[in-house]
Amino acid sequence: MSYPTFANPRARRTILASVAVAALAAAGAFAEGALTSSHSAHAAAVITSDLNAQGAPSFATLIERVKPAVVSVKVKIANASSEDNGVQMDNLPPEIQQFLKRFGGAGGMNGGMQQKSQPMIGEGSGFFVSADGYIVTNNHVVENAKTVSVTMDNGKTLDAKVVGADPKTDVAVIKVNEPGDYPFVSFAKEMPRIGDWVVAIGNPYGLGGTVTAGIVSAEGRDIGDGPYDRFLQIDAPINRGNSGGPTFNMQGQVVGMNTAIYSPSGGSVGIGFAIPASTVSTVEAALEHGGSIARGYLGVEIQPVSQDIAENLGLKSAAGAIVDKVMPGTPAAEAGLKTGDVITKLNGKDIAEASDLTLQVGMLKPGEKVQLTYMRDGAEKTADATLAPQKAEKTASADESGTNDKAAPALGIQLAPASEVAGSGDKGVAIVGVDPNGAAAEQGLATGQVILDVGGKPVSTPQEVKSEVASAKSQGKKSVLMRIQTADGDRFVAVPFPKA
């Protein structure tokens, strides 16, 4: 299994499933699943906590009550080579790298022999959510699993099967094959506060049930792992193999499922991420009942509103999601949304940033009706839409760019009508040259892109670009807003004016 990295080359975000090849094999990753409500109560009583009241916190009573519900999850992927499963030497712990170098794994001894197909084994964590044997774990722990087994806190090992998994939220549900009355835990109905104590239990490095404690450091973290990132950040030490394990509040309720860490070494440095209980419980209930996640689809490409964009549009703050493009025949198009609209609320709930819209729409079902509040030409408007089934929806990137030419020399670009430049289409003004030291280049503009709008007005000649740039500058604006057509789609770019 490979471990995705952050942009910072010295720090990486590490999936927590422990890795081994052959005797040390690897496993993990994704499958499809579904959305619904939290798990209903079963015959066995839900485990709760009653902490000892002491000057310093003791977690002993809580741990005694909840630990029996936490399991080690082991999966085997038959006839899979290490190469096929993305095992890369530089992503493995040093001790495993040394083993592979000595015994010919991951590319062969001295890098010359190809590892033959062999069983791959991966270990993670999970926890019972029902008395009849349903267990929640991470999607990346059970991807492509041919066999699954779980080891309980008392040492008993049980065979299990994957019931369903959802790659977009990294939640999976498995069920033990043997009937029984298993200890289970419940999900918290309220989010923990920043600073609240939490306890994480899991199977780090395959050692078995391990307990760590800490506090909630932050909430709503987006680590670029998927469209529905809203992780809790905790400082309780968690490591590889903790994937899928629960994080508890002081009442013994699950507030999150451990999923990733941010680390320069691959080990815990006190920055861990857990999927909130509200997300886990919703997905779990649907997967348990054999459902598939049906997410709503609005039909817009969006990007965040930067401060420069907000100033150009006359907005009070840099909040909301600006519409790059409205897909024809979609709910957004039918609701009358247009390019340049800034969506500020969905069903009365604020859209603080573009990812909020993606998350809120994705948590609704096709066919649900929503009310959109948006800004257009300085005025607030509303529109109703009925969500469609989700397609491959794209969220525009947050970076910004700029433009200029002989028509707008101060910005550092050369322009020509798009109709006169092969491959540029018949709308807008093509960028045919970029000064690498200019304002446009700093914002990411490049040769081959096409300027469609400047200051909200369509342009078709370099002179129109120059005129609108001059108009923006005369109004005292610090930048000019442009809509740019790129190979990846349309996006808005606020190009700053050079300082005198």
MOWO-V887772 format. One record per residue. RES is the residue in one small letter. SS is DSSP state (h for helix, s for strand, l for the rest). PHI is phi in whole degrees, -180 to 180 (none if undefined). BURIAL is # if it has 9 or more other ideal C-beta (glycine too) atoms within 8 Angstrom, else .. Layout:
BEGIN
RES | SS | PHI | BURIAL
RES | SS | PHI | BURIAL
END
This chain:
BEGIN
m | l | none | #
s | l | -91 | .
y | l | -113 | #
p | l | -57 | .
t | l | -115 | .
f | l | -78 | #
a | l | -62 | .
n | l | -67 | .
p | l | -66 | .
r | l | -91 | .
a | l | -135 | #
r | s | -136 | #
r | s | -98 | #
t | s | -113 | #
i | s | -63 | #
l | l | -94 | #
a | l | -65 | #
s | s | -73 | #
v | s | -118 | #
a | s | -151 | #
v | s | -121 | #
a | h | 57 | .
a | h | -66 | .
l | h | -115 | #
a | s | -59 | #
a | l | -123 | #
a | l | -165 | #
g | l | 149 | #
a | l | 119 | #
f | l | -128 | .
a | l | -153 | #
e | l | -91 | .
g | l | -157 | #
a | l | -155 | #
l | l | -117 | #
t | l | -166 | #
s | l | -103 | .
s | l | -74 | #
h | l | -70 | #
s | l | -80 | .
a | l | -71 | .
h | l | -117 | .
a | l | -60 | .
a | l | -70 | #
a | l | -70 | .
v | l | -67 | .
i | l | -72 | #
t | l | -131 | .
s | l | -115 | #
d | l | -136 | .
l | l | -67 | #
n | l | -71 | .
a | l | -84 | .
q | l | -134 | .
g | l | -62 | .
a | l | -102 | .
p | l | -67 | .
s | l | -120 | .
f | l | -104 | #
a | h | -60 | .
t | h | -64 | #
l | h | -59 | #
i | h | -64 | #
e | h | -59 | .
r | h | -82 | #
v | h | -97 | #
k | h | -59 | #
p | h | -60 | #
a | h | -85 | #
v | s | -96 | #
v | s | -128 | #
s | s | -92 | #
v | s | -113 | #
k | s | -122 | #
v | s | -125 | #
k | s | -127 | #
i | s | -113 | #
a | s | -76 | .
n | s | 53 | .
a | s | -120 | #
s | l | -84 | #
s | l | -61 | #
e | l | -68 | #
d | l | -61 | .
n | l | -101 | #
g | l | 74 | .
v | l | -78 | #
q | l | -117 | .
m | h | -53 | #
d | h | -72 | .
n | h | -103 | #
l | l | -95 | #
p | l | -58 | .
p | h | -54 | .
e | h | -67 | .
i | h | -75 | #
q | h | -56 | #
q | h | -63 | .
f | h | -61 | #
l | h | -65 | #
k | h | -64 | .
r | h | -74 | .
f | h | -114 | .
g | l | 83 | .
g | l | -83 | #
a | l | 46 | #
g | l | 114 | #
g | l | 97 | #
m | h | -63 | #
n | h | 60 | .
g | h | 75 | .
g | l | -102 | .
m | l | -104 | .
q | l | -82 | .
q | l | -64 | #
k | l | -77 | .
s | l | -58 | .
q | s | -159 | #
p | s | -62 | #
m | s | -112 | #
i | s | -124 | #
g | s | -133 | #
e | s | -126 | #
g | s | -144 | #
s | s | -133 | #
g | s | -168 | #
f | s | -154 | #
f | s | -69 | #
v | l | -120 | #
s | l | -154 | #
a | l | -70 | #
d | l | -94 | #
g | l | 105 | #
y | s | -81 | #
i | s | -128 | #
v | s | -102 | #
t | s | -149 | #
n | s | -80 | #
n | h | -59 | #
h | h | -71 | #
v | h | -77 | #
v | h | -113 | #
e | l | -61 | #
n | l | 59 | #
a | l | -70 | #
k | l | -86 | .
t | s | -135 | .
v | s | -135 | #
s | s | -136 | #
v | s | -127 | #
t | s | -115 | #
m | l | -80 | #
d | l | -63 | .
n | l | -86 | .
g | l | 93 | .
k | l | -74 | .
t | s | -106 | .
l | s | -128 | #
d | s | -75 | #
a | s | -144 | #
k | s | -136 | .
v | s | -82 | #
v | s | -87 | #
g | s | -177 | #
a | s | -150 | #
d | s | -128 | #
p | l | -66 | #
k | l | -71 | #
t | l | -111 | #
d | l | 61 | #
v | s | -116 | #
a | s | -137 | #
v | s | -124 | #
i | s | -123 | #
k | s | -140 | #
v | s | -72 | #
n | l | -79 | .
e | l | -85 | .
p | l | -61 | .
g | l | 179 | .
d | l | -118 | .
y | l | -90 | #
p | l | -69 | .
f | l | -142 | #
v | l | -121 | #
s | l | -112 | #
f | s | -89 | #
a | l | -69 | #
k | l | -90 | .
e | l | -120 | .
m | l | -69 | #
p | l | -70 | #
r | l | -90 | .
i | l | -62 | #
g | l | 103 | .
d | l | -68 | #
w | s | -70 | #
v | s | -140 | #
v | s | -125 | #
a | s | -107 | #
i | s | -127 | #
g | s | -167 | #
n | l | -128 | #
p | h | -63 | #
y | h | 55 | .
g | h | 72 | #
l | l | -76 | .
g | l | 105 | .
g | l | -53 | #
t | s | -130 | #
v | s | -115 | #
t | s | -135 | #
a | s | -132 | #
g | s | -173 | #
i | s | -127 | #
v | s | -76 | #
s | s | -90 | #
a | s | -165 | .
e | s | -137 | #
g | s | 68 | .
r | s | -73 | #
d | l | -111 | .
i | l | -105 | #
g | l | 72 | .
d | l | -93 | .
g | l | 176 | .
p | l | -71 | #
y | l | -117 | #
d | l | -63 | #
r | l | -158 | #
f | s | -77 | #
l | s | -80 | #
q | s | -103 | #
i | s | -127 | #
d | l | -106 | #
a | l | -65 | #
p | l | -60 | #
i | l | -133 | #
n | l | -139 | #
r | l | -57 | #
g | l | 100 | #
n | l | -80 | #
s | l | -53 | #
g | l | 90 | #
g | l | -79 | #
p | s | -89 | #
t | s | -115 | #
f | s | -108 | #
n | l | -87 | #
m | l | -75 | #
q | l | -95 | .
g | l | 79 | #
q | l | -100 | #
v | s | -77 | #
v | s | -101 | #
g | s | -170 | #
m | s | -118 | #
n | s | -63 | #
t | s | -135 | #
a | s | -150 | #
i | s | -131 | #
y | s | -112 | #
s | s | -158 | #
p | l | -78 | .
s | l | -116 | .
g | l | 96 | #
g | l | -104 | .
s | l | -67 | #
v | l | -123 | #
g | l | 87 | .
i | l | -124 | #
g | s | -120 | #
f | s | -128 | #
a | s | -128 | #
i | s | -71 | #
p | s | -59 | #
a | h | -58 | #
s | h | -61 | .
t | h | -73 | #
v | h | -61 | #
s | h | -66 | #
t | h | -66 | #
v | h | -68 | #
e | h | -57 | #
a | h | -63 | #
a | h | -70 | #
l | h | -65 | #
e | h | -60 | #
h | l | -94 | .
g | l | 75 | .
g | l | -78 | #
s | l | -126 | .
i | l | -74 | #
a | l | -106 | #
r | l | -101 | #
g | s | -71 | #
y | s | -135 | #
l | l | -97 | #
g | l | 98 | #
v | s | -132 | #
e | s | -97 | #
i | s | -132 | #
q | s | -150 | #
p | s | -67 | #
v | l | -97 | #
s | l | -80 | #
q | h | -63 | .
d | h | -64 | #
i | h | -64 | #
a | h | -60 | #
e | h | -65 | #
n | h | -66 | #
l | h | -93 | #
g | l | 72 | .
l | l | -85 | #
k | l | -73 | .
s | l | -149 | .
a | l | -85 | #
a | l | -137 | #
g | l | 101 | #
a | s | -128 | #
i | s | -86 | #
v | s | -83 | #
d | s | -78 | #
k | s | -156 | #
v | s | -108 | #
m | l | -74 | #
p | l | -63 | .
g | l | 75 | .
t | l | -105 | #
p | h | -55 | #
a | h | -64 | #
a | h | -65 | #
e | h | -66 | .
a | l | -82 | #
g | l | 89 | .
l | l | -68 | #
k | l | -133 | .
t | l | -57 | #
g | l | 98 | #
d | l | -66 | #
v | s | -114 | #
i | s | -79 | #
t | s | -110 | #
k | s | -147 | #
l | s | -128 | #
n | l | 53 | .
g | l | 82 | .
k | s | -95 | .
d | s | -61 | .
i | l | -103 | #
a | l | -73 | .
e | l | -146 | #
a | h | -58 | #
s | h | -64 | #
d | h | -63 | #
l | h | -66 | #
t | h | -57 | #
l | h | -66 | #
q | h | -66 | #
v | h | -66 | #
g | h | -66 | #
m | l | -89 | #
l | l | -100 | #
k | l | -98 | #
p | l | -56 | #
g | l | 96 | .
e | l | -74 | #
k | s | -95 | .
v | s | -130 | #
q | s | -111 | #
l | s | -105 | #
t | s | -110 | #
y | s | -147 | #
m | s | -105 | #
r | s | -142 | #
d | l | 53 | .
g | l | 81 | .
a | s | -113 | .
e | s | -85 | .
k | s | -132 | .
t | s | -130 | .
a | s | -151 | #
d | s | -104 | #
a | s | -143 | #
t | s | -110 | #
l | l | -66 | #
a | s | -101 | #
p | s | -62 | .
q | l | -71 | #
k | l | -107 | .
a | l | -75 | .
e | l | -95 | #
k | l | -116 | .
t | s | -108 | #
a | l | -64 | #
s | l | -74 | .
a | l | -86 | .
d | l | -75 | .
e | l | -119 | #
s | l | -147 | #
g | l | -148 | #
t | l | -165 | #
n | l | 171 | #
d | l | -171 | #
k | l | -57 | .
a | l | -70 | #
a | l | -141 | #
p | h | -59 | .
a | h | -64 | #
l | h | -89 | #
g | l | 87 | #
i | s | -137 | #
q | s | -111 | #
l | s | -125 | #
a | s | -154 | #
p | s | -54 | #
a | h | -57 | #
s | h | -66 | .
e | h | -99 | .
v | l | -116 | #
a | l | -56 | .
g | l | 84 | .
s | l | -97 | #
g | l | 83 | #
d | l | -117 | .
k | l | -122 | .
g | l | 89 | #
v | s | -124 | #
a | s | -81 | #
i | s | -89 | #
v | s | -110 | #
g | s | -164 | .
v | s | -136 | #
d | l | -75 | #
p | l | -62 | .
n | l | -102 | .
g | l | -87 | #
a | h | -64 | #
a | h | -65 | #
a | h | -62 | #
e | h | -62 | .
q | l | -93 | #
g | l | 97 | #
l | l | -69 | #
a | l | -145 | #
t | l | -58 | .
g | l | 103 | .
q | l | -78 | #
v | s | -126 | #
i | s | -85 | #
l | s | -96 | #
d | s | -133 | #
v | s | -132 | #
g | l | 61 | #
g | l | 86 | .
k | s | -113 | .
p | s | -62 | .
v | l | -128 | #
s | l | -135 | #
t | l | -135 | #
p | h | -58 | #
q | h | -65 | .
e | h | -67 | #
v | h | -61 | #
k | h | -59 | #
s | h | -65 | .
e | h | -71 | #
v | h | -63 | #
a | h | -63 | #
s | h | -63 | #
a | h | -63 | #
k | h | -67 | #
s | h | -68 | .
q | l | -85 | .
g | l | 83 | .
k | l | -75 | #
k | l | -87 | .
s | s | -153 | #
v | s | -121 | #
l | s | -90 | #
m | s | -129 | #
r | s | -106 | #
i | s | -114 | #
q | s | -96 | #
t | s | -121 | #
a | l | -65 | .
d | l | -96 | .
g | s | 119 | #
d | s | -81 | #
r | s | -154 | #
f | s | -92 | #
v | s | -138 | #
a | s | -103 | #
v | s | -96 | #
p | s | -72 | #
f | l | -78 | #
p | l | -61 | .
k | l | -74 | .
a | l | -68 | .
END
